[in-house]
Amino acid sequence: MKIIIEHKNKTYKFENGYHAYIFDNAIENDFDVIHGEENLLNFVYRVGECYLKDHNHTPLGHLTDFMAQNWNDIKELSRYEILDKFYNQLP
């Protein structure tokens, strides 16, 4: 499977639906506007890594929102630290 997304005259190709979903959610969170387009794919793959490697039933939309809103504080953390912060802020 190949998913192709055109955004702002650029083409992005993903082989997994969850990456396309994360990309869409990042755009909805204005991630590219706030953090720059150069960080967008790094964000998509970082969220995807946290999502896939988590042993819980991670709510992907909530994880994507959390990481987009806290990107500057968490981008250098390990996926375990990111997920720990994520789960600690859930009600």
Secondary structure, DSSP 4 states (H G I P E B T S, - for coil): --EEEEETTEEEEESSHHHHHHHHHHHHTTHHHHH-GGGHHHHHHHHHHHHHH-SS---HHHHHHHHHHTHHHHTTS-HHHHHHHHHHH--
